[in-house]
Amino acid sequence: GTIQRWPYMLAFPVIPAFLQLLLQPLLLESPRWYALLGNDLMAEAMLAQIRGRAPNDAELQEELYCMILQAQKHIDRRSDSASSVSSRPQSRTSSFSLLPDRPPSSNAPACTAAASAA
C-alpha cells in the first residue's frame, strides 16, 4: 500500500458488505428458531418454503413435529437450569395445534427418540 492507494484498501470491504445488504432479503429464517420462540405457524411456513412442499404435506408435518418436540425439550432444559425468572424463555403460543395427535412414524428414528424422552 502506498499513500495514494489507501482509499482502495478502505473501499474494498464495502463490496461484500453491500452484496450482503442486497441479498439479505432473499435469506430465509430458520424454522427451528421460530419453533424455539414458540411461533409454530411461522416455523411451518418457513419449513414448507425451504422444502418446497405444501404446508399440509405429511413428511413436512412430521419434520415439524420433531422440530417442535426438540425445541420444547431445549426450552424445558433451559427452564430447569435457569436460576432466575428473567432468564426463562416465554411460554409457547401454541400447543402443537398444527400437528397430528400421534407420535411420529417409525421411519423417523431421531424424532422417535426425542418423543420418547419427552
URTA-V606267 format. One record per residue. N is the residue number from 1. RES is the residue in three letters. PHI is phi in whole degrees, -180 to 180 (NA if undefined). Layout:
BEGIN
[[N:RES:PHI] [N:RES:PHI]]
END
This chain:
BEGIN
[[1:GLY:NA] [2:THR:-105] [3:ILE:-68] [4:GLN:-84] [5:ARG:-102] [6:TRP:-63] [7:PRO:-64] [8:TYR:-67] [9:MET:-65] [10:LEU:-74] [11:ALA:-81] [12:PHE:-56] [13:PRO:-68] [14:VAL:-70] [15:ILE:-62] [16:PRO:-65] [17:ALA:-65] [18:PHE:-67] [19:LEU:-62] [20:GLN:-64] [21:LEU:-62] [22:LEU:-70] [23:LEU:-91] [24:GLN:-55] [25:PRO:-64] [26:LEU:-82] [27:LEU:-76] [28:LEU:-93] [29:GLU:-75] [30:SER:-82] [31:PRO:-64] [32:ARG:-65] [33:TRP:-62] [34:TYR:-63] [35:ALA:-65] [36:LEU:-65] [37:LEU:-79] [38:GLY:90] [39:ASN:-97] [40:ASP:-68] [41:LEU:-64] [42:MET:-70] [43:ALA:-62] [44:GLU:-65] [45:ALA:-63] [46:MET:-68] [47:LEU:-65] [48:ALA:-64] [49:GLN:-68] [50:ILE:-66] [51:ARG:-80] [52:GLY:71] [53:ARG:-124] [54:ALA:-73] [55:PRO:-60] [56:ASN:-93] [57:ASP:-64] [58:ALA:-63] [59:GLU:-66] [60:LEU:-65] [61:GLN:-65] [62:GLU:-68] [63:GLU:-64] [64:LEU:-65] [65:TYR:-58] [66:CYS:-63] [67:MET:-63] [68:ILE:-70] [69:LEU:-61] [70:GLN:-66] [71:ALA:-65] [72:GLN:-64] [73:LYS:-64] [74:HIS:-64] [75:ILE:-65] [76:ASP:-63] [77:ARG:-63] [78:ARG:-65] [79:SER:-68] [80:ASP:-67] [81:SER:-93] [82:ALA:-73] [83:SER:-96] [84:SER:-134] [85:VAL:-66] [86:SER:-68] [87:SER:-92] [88:ARG:-82] [89:PRO:-71] [90:GLN:-69] [91:SER:-71] [92:ARG:-70] [93:THR:-84] [94:SER:-138] [95:SER:-121] [96:PHE:56] [97:SER:-68] [98:LEU:-85] [99:LEU:-101] [100:PRO:-68] [101:ASP:-87] [102:ARG:-139] [103:PRO:-70] [104:PRO:-62] [105:SER:-70] [106:SER:-72] [107:ASN:-86] [108:ALA:-127] [109:PRO:-63] [110:ALA:-67] [111:CYS:-74] [112:THR:-62] [113:ALA:-67] [114:ALA:-68] [115:ALA:-70] [116:SER:-73] [117:ALA:-79] [118:ALA:-81]]
END
